Every structure is written in structure tokens, then in C-alpha cells.
Amino acid sequence: MKNYKRVLTIAGSDSGGGAGIQADIKTISACGCYAMSAITAITAQNTLGVNSVTPIPVSAIEEQITAVLDDIEADAIKIGMLHSQEVVECVGKMLNKYAIKDVVLDPVMVSTSGHRLIEESAIDSLINNLFPHVRIITPNIPEAEILLSANANRLSTLSQADLGIAARELGQRYHLSVLLKAGHLTEDKLVDILYDHEKGEMTELPSKRIYTKNTHGTGCTMSSALASYLAKGLPLKEATQAAKTYIDEAIAAGAEYQIGRGFGPVAHFYSYWK
């Protein structure tokens, strides 16, 4: 019998289908893995924004993770937005219990409009309870700023070369690898930075900016693709490069579509919808 490469995503649900659990499941499936989920919150949202958020009880989150890992197990885990300290502590306890090597954390902290999406106490708990179990984090520039506890405007003025310094600082401070995404910069050429803490190596991941409003869920998609390629056994650098290629091509393909009246999603199944 054949075996699936299994990826568990722990994140919130996006009723509009562009981000969160829905984007994760699409991405994991498109990248050739078997997707499982533990939902942390239910959002009522669409391409125009989030109308409401209903948290899932912590006990139910723990039960979902336990049910999946006790039976199906996982080759990798992707973690998205965890809105409260209690949820972070629950997930940390589960990671400590099951000891999955390839854990990818997308530290969702700041919305596109600049609003905080996580409690201050949850950030401290994220660092103390989750980071020790995580192999790589995938922050954007504002999220990296928060983790570095620096001036909120500093990274927005950094050059591309400075992002490497920030990625290395994050990795060495928290003892994990870092994929620092450059999307908040303004250049036509974007260069994400991978700091591989295990090898002490830095890798540049360049791409050309695609001018489109269909970028909802790109962070969820990138981190889920990375978890998928790690689950398939690729080394960290190669898995990150493959995930970068996937998100770039999904953004390019999604730019051709119109859906909703706001910020649409990427085309997760671009290689199949031809």
C-alpha cells in the first residue's frame, strides 16, 4: 500500500475561501500531500474584509489535534493565526507531546491595514511555548519588527540587504530558521530571505513583483506549501525554493481572475486548471 505525505494545518477558517484553513487545504493538496486540519476560530469574511470572529473552545482545538495525530499522524505541521494566549499554550502542549520535526509557523500578527491580530500576552507565549518546537517561521516585515521588539517603522525603511541582517538576528535569537518575506517593500524586484539556522546559511529568493489585488492568503499559502515540501522530504533550502516557486506562480495565475469586490485569492490549483 502507498502512503500519503500528511500535513496538519492548525489555523482559523476563512468563509471566503482565500486564506486560513481553506487556503491551507487547497495548497497542501495542490502540492501533493494529504491535508488535515484543526480549526482555532471561525471567521465570517469575504474579499472585502472580516465581519466577525468566533473562537473555538480550547478543549475542542486540543481534541481535533489529538484525534488527528493519535490515528493518522503527520509528517509536517503548519500553524497559522492563534489569537489568544490560551490557544497558543494549547498548541504548544500538543507540539511537546507529539514531537513533530517539521513545524512551520506563520506568525500572523498584523493585518494588511496594520492592525494587530494577536494579543500582546499571546506574542510572549508564542515565543516561549511554540518557538522551541518550531523548525522555521515565515514572518512578513511588520511581524519581524514585532518579534525583534524594534521601532515599528524601522523595517519599512530598510534596504534589501538589511533584511538578511534581520533574518539572521531572528534566527539566532530564537534558535530557529527564518523565511523573511519582502512583500512590504516597494521595489519591482522582491527578494525574500531564508536564514537556515541549522547550517548558518543565508539564501536569497528573488522574484518580480506582480501587480494584482488578488493577494489575499499569500502568507497562509506560502507557509502551507513549505510545510508540504518538508513533509515530502526536501531539505529546508530546497523546500523553501519550491514553495517560493509555487506561490509566485499561484499569484501570477490568480491575477487573471476576478472574484468578489475586494482582494481576491491566488490560484491554488493553477497547474491543474488549464
KELO-802220 format. One record per residue: x, y, z of N, C-alpha, C, CB in turn. Coordinates in steps of 0.1 Angstrom, whole numbers, plus 5000, padded with zeros to 4 digits. Atoms other than C-alpha are relative to their C-alpha. Glycine has a CB too. Example, Ala and Ser with C-alpha at 12.3 -4.5 7.8 and 13.67 -1.06 7.14 Angstrom:
500949885000512349555078500950125000499050005012/499149895000513749895071499250115008500450054986/
***
This chain:
500849885000500050005000500950135000499150005012/499349885000501150354993499750085012499750084987/500249924988501550615020499950154995501149985010/500149865003500450975018501150085008498650065003/499349904992502651265029499050095007501150084992/501149944992500551415057500450135006499549905011/499749864994500351785067498750045008500350104989/501149954991498251915096500150155000500149945014/500049864998497252275095499250045012499550074987/500749954988496252455127499950154998500949975014/500249865004494652785119498550035000500650034986/501449965000491352975116499449974986499950145003/500850025012488652925090499650134993498749925003/500449885008488053185062498949964991501250054991/501250045008484553155049500150044985498750075006/499849965014485653345017500949914992500550135000/499250115007488053055009501450054996499249964989/498849955005491053275002501249985009499950144996/498950014990493153235034499649905010500250145007/500350094989493253035066500049854996498750045006/500150145002492352675067499749964986498949945009/500450035013490752685033501250014990498850094995/498849995008493852815016501149905003500650145002/499050104997496052575035499649874994500049995016/500450135005494052265025500250004984498549985003/499849995015494052384988501549994997499450134995/498650005003497752444989500749865003500750115009/499550134996498652125007499749894989499649955014/500550105010496551924982500750034986498550014998/499349965013498052114952501449965000499850154997/498650044999501552034964500249855002500650085012/499850145000500851664965500049935014501249964993/500150064987500151605002498649985005500850085010/501350034995497251485023499850105012499949865006/500249894990495751775043499049965011499450124992/500950014988494251765078500050135007500649895009/500149874994493052045099499550005015499150084992/500549974987492452175134499750155000501049965012/500549865001490352495134500050075013498650004994/499849924988491152755160498950115001501450065001/501149894999488453015151499349994987500750145002/500849995012485653065126499850154997498649935002/500249865004485653395107498950014990501350064994/500949975010482853545087500750114992498650055005/499349905008484753715059499949974985501550005004/500150015014484953775022501250084994498750054994/498849935006487253964998500050155005499850004985/500049864995486254295014500550015015498650055000/499549994986487254205050499449905009499850145005/500550094990486454025082498850065007501149965010/501249954993482954075096499949965015498849954993/500150044987483253865127501049885002498649955004/499150124997485553605145499449935012501550055003/500650084989484153325167501149905004498749934996/499050104996486853145187499549865003500750065013/500450134997486752775190500549975015500749894990/499550034987486952645226501449935000499049925008/498650065000490552545236499949855001500850065012/500150154999489352195246499749944986498949975010/500350065013487952145211501250014991498850084994/498850005008491152255195501049895004500850145002/499150114996493152005216499449874995500150015015/500650125005490651735207500249974985498550005004/499750015014491051805170501449954997499750134993/498650035003494851785171500249865005500950105008/499850134995494751475193499449894991499449995014/500750105008492251295171500949974987498650054996/499250025012494451355140501349935003500250144994/498650054998497851285155500049865006500850095008/500150144994496750975175499849894990498950005011/500450105010495450805144500850024987498550014997/499449985013496750955111501450045001499250104993/498749944998499851125125500350114989501149894999/499749895009501651395105501550004997499650145005/498649985004504851445085500550145002500249954985/499649854997504751825090498750065005500550074987/501149924995502552085107500250144996499949995016/500049855002501752435096499150065010499550034985/500849924990500452685122499850144995500850005014/500349875004498652995113499650095012498850004990/500349904989496953265135499449935012499050104994/500550054987496553175171499750135008501149915007/500449874995494653465186500250035015498650034997/500049974986494953425223501149915007498749965007/499050074993497453305249499649865003500450085013/500550134996495253015259500249904988498650015004/499950085012495252885223501549974997499450074988/498550035002499052925220500549905009500750135001/499550104990499652735252499449864997499550045014/500550135004497352455240500849944989498550024996/499250065011499152415207501449975004500050114988/498750034995502452435225500149875007500550115009/500150124993501452155247499949884991498850005010/500150105010500451945217501349974993498850034990/498750025007503752005199501049935010500550144996/499150064990505551905231499749855001500050075013/500450144998503551585233500449914988498549995002/499950095012503851465197501450024993498950044990/498649985005507351605188500149984985500949905007/499950005015506851655150501250094997498750054993/498849925003510151775135499750124991501049914993/500249895010508951985106498750085003499949944986/501149914996506752255121500350144994499950015016/499949875006506252575101499050095006499849994984/500949904993504852875120500050134992500550035014/500349875006503353165101499550105011499049994988/500449924989503353425129499150124997501350065007/500949905004500253615119499750095011498649934995/500149904990500253935139499450134996501450025007/500449875005499454225117499249994987501350094998/500850005012496754285091500650084989498650045003/499549925011497354435057499950155003499349974987/500249864997496054765071500850045012498550025003/499149964989498454755100499549975014500450144999/500650034987496154635128500649875006498549994999/499650114993497354395154498949895000500550035015/500950125000495754045152500249915011500049934986/499650094989497153895183500250085013501249924996/499849934987497153985220501550005004499249935011/498649994996500454105235500449885008500150135008/499650114992500453825260500149874991498949975011/499950125009499953575231501350004993498850004990/498749995006503153705215501149955009500350154996/499050054990505153635246499949855001499850065013/500250144999503553295248500549924987498549975003/499650055013504253235211501549975001499750094988/498550024999507953285217500449905010500650145004/499650094990508153085249499549864999499550065014/500650145000505752795242500149944986498650025004/500150075014505852745204501450004994499150084992/498749995007509252865191501049885003500750135004/499150114998511152585209499749874992500049975015/500450115007509152335189499950024985498649955005/500249965014509252515155501349994993499450144999/498850005008511752455127500250134993499949884990/499949885008511052765107498850095002500349974985/501149905000508953085110500150084986500150105012/500149935013507753285079499450145002499149924991/500649874997507153645091500150094988500750075012/499849895009506553945069500750115007498650054994/499149904994508354265076499350065013500250124991/500649964988505854405102500149905012498650054998/500050104990505754075120501449985005499549874995/498650014995509554055121500350115009500950004987/499849884991509554405136499549975014499350124994/500650034987507354285164500949905008498649954999/499150104994509553985171501450055004500149884990/498749944997512654195171499850115011500650064988/500349894990510954445195500750134997500449955014/499349875004512254735175499050104997500949974987/500949895004510755065164499149954989500850124996/501050055009507554995145500350054986498750045004/499749955014508855195115501349964994499850155000/498750025004512355075113500149914987500849945011/499850095011512054785089499450054987499449865003/500649955013509854975064501050084992498850085003/499049925007512955185056501349924997500350125008/498850085002515554905054500249974985500049875008/499750055013517254815022499949854999501450044995/500150155001517054465008501149935007500149964985/498850074993520554385022499750005015501250084997/500350004986519254485057499149895004499550135004/500950114996516654215056500749875004499049974989/499250114996519353955058500550015014501249994990/499649984986520654105090498949975009500550155002/501250024992517154105104499749855001498850074995/500350155000516553735094501049935009500049954986/499050074991519853625110499850035014501450054995/500249964986519153825141498849925007499750155002/501150084995515753655145500449855002498850014990/499650154999517153305138500949985012500749964988/499050024989520053345163499350035013501250094998/500649964987517853505190499149885004499250134999/501050104997515153235188500449864997498750044993/499450145003517252935176499149924991500149935013/500750075011515252855145500350074987498450015003/499849955013515252915108498950104997500049894989/500949885003513553225093499950024985500550125007/500349965014511953295059499450145002499149914992/500549874998511653675060499550054986501150105005/500649965013509253795032500150154997498649955000/499749865003509954115014498850074993501250004990/501249945007506454195001499650145004498949915002/500349874996506154505021500950114995499950015016/499149905007509054675003499450044987501449934998/500649945011508354884973500649974986499950155002/499350025012510854764947499249914990501449945003/500650095010509754594915500649865001500350054985/499450134998512254314923499949975015501449994995/500150034985511454144957501049885002498649965003/499150114996514053924974499749955014501450044999/500250064987512753705003501449945005498949894999/498750054995515553595026499749885009500750115009/500050124991515953245041501350005008499949874991/498850024991518253215071499849865005500150115011/500050144995518952845077500849995013500549904989/499350004987519752835114500849875002499050025011/499350134998520752465112501450004993499149894994/498750005007523552545087500750135001499849964986/499449865000524152915094500150064987501349995007/499949955013523452985058498950104996500049884990/501049915005521653265040499749984985500450155003/500450025014519753225007499050114996499449864998/500949905005518153494986499049934990500850114992/501150065008514853404969499350124992499049935008/500549885007514253674942498849974992501150054991/501250015009511053734923499650144995498849935006/500549885005509454004902498750035006500050004984/501349964994506654194918498949994989500050145006/501250025008503254104903499050105005499549855000/501049894996500854404903498649944999500250134992/501350055000497554254913499450025014500049854997/500749994987494954294941499749865006498850094999/500350144996494553914943501149945008499649914988/498950044991496953864972499549955013501150115001/500550054988494653754999500449865003498450015001/499650134996496053455018501449964995499049904995/498750045005499553465003500949945011500750124993/499250054989501153415037499649865004499950095012/500550144997498953115045500549904989498550005001/499750085011499652975011501549965000499750064986/498650025000503453015013500449915011500850135001/499650094989503752855047499549864999499550065013/500550145002501552565038500849934989498550014996/499250065011503552505006501349955006500250094988/498750034993506752505027499849875008500550125008/500350124991505252255052499849884991498850025008/500350115009504152035023501349944994499150044988/498750045006507652025006500949945011500750114993/499250064989509251955040499449865003499950085013/500650134998506751665045500449904990498550025000/499650095010507851525012501549975000499750064986/498650044997511451505025501050094994500249874994/499049915005513051805008500850075011499450114991/499249924990515951975027499450145001501550014995/500649874997515052315041500150104989500550065013/499749905010516652525014499249964987501550014996/500750045012515152324985498550015002500449854996/501449994997511752305002499550154999499649955014/500349865000511752685006500050054986500950085009/499949965014512752734970498849954992501349964993/501250065007509952504958498750085004499949855003/501149934995507452684980499950144994500050015015/499949875006508653024966499549994986501450055001/500450015013508152904931498549984999500749884993/501450035000504652774939499250135003499749905011/500849884997503453104955500150104989500450065013/499849905011504953314927499149964988501450014996/500850055012503153104900498550015003500449864996/501450004996499953094920499550155000499849945014/500349865001499953474923499850054986501150095007/500149965014500653524886498749954994501349954993/501250065006497853284876498750065006500049855002/501149944994495453434901499750144996500150005015/500249865005495953784887499150014988501450064997/500950005012493953684857498549995003500449894991/501450034996490753624877499450125007500049885008/500849914992488053844892499149925008499250104990/501050064990486253724923499850095011500649865005/500449904989484353934948500350144996500849965012/499849855003484654314950501350055007498850075004/498849964993487854324971501349934996499849995015/498750075002491154144975499849854998501050035011/500350155003490853804958501249925004499849994985/498950094996492953494964500949974988499349875004/499150055010495753334945499449884993501549975005/500650125006495053044921500849885004500250024984/499350114994496052754942500249884991499249955013/499950115009495352494915500350044986498649925000/499749955013496852684887500649894990501050115001/499450105009498752374874499049904995501249935007/501050105004495552174871498950074992499449935012/501149935007493152444858500550064987499450115009/499549965014494252454822499149944990501549964998/
***
